[in-house]
Amino acid sequence: MLKVHYFRLIMQAKYISYQETGSFSKLVLDYINNEEALQSFYSYRPDMEGLAEAIKNRNFLGDRNVLVEIIFISSTLKGILSGNLHFQIPAYQNKLGF
């Protein structure tokens, strides 16, 4: 009889600040840190509260079904030209709530 053993790999995440990565410019770091000198250049902060406020205040005047159709056609044409047809609109419609 063959016994199968399952091993569970537990990894601990270590969080570091954006500054510690050394991958972001001073401008981006100032934006993330909500520097007062930059606040006049944006409407919403890059955090969950800012995202929630942006969603609440959005004003989409178009027909979302037309938008989905245009994205589908554009992606399909791109797929035809690249030889890669894996885009299926029903999956996207369900995820986006259309």
ABEGO torsion letter per residue (X at the ends): XBBBBBBBBBBBBBBBBAAAAGABBAAAAAAAAGBAAAAAABABBBBAAAAAAAAAABBBABBAAAAAAAAAAAAAAAAAAAGBBABBAAAAAAAAGX
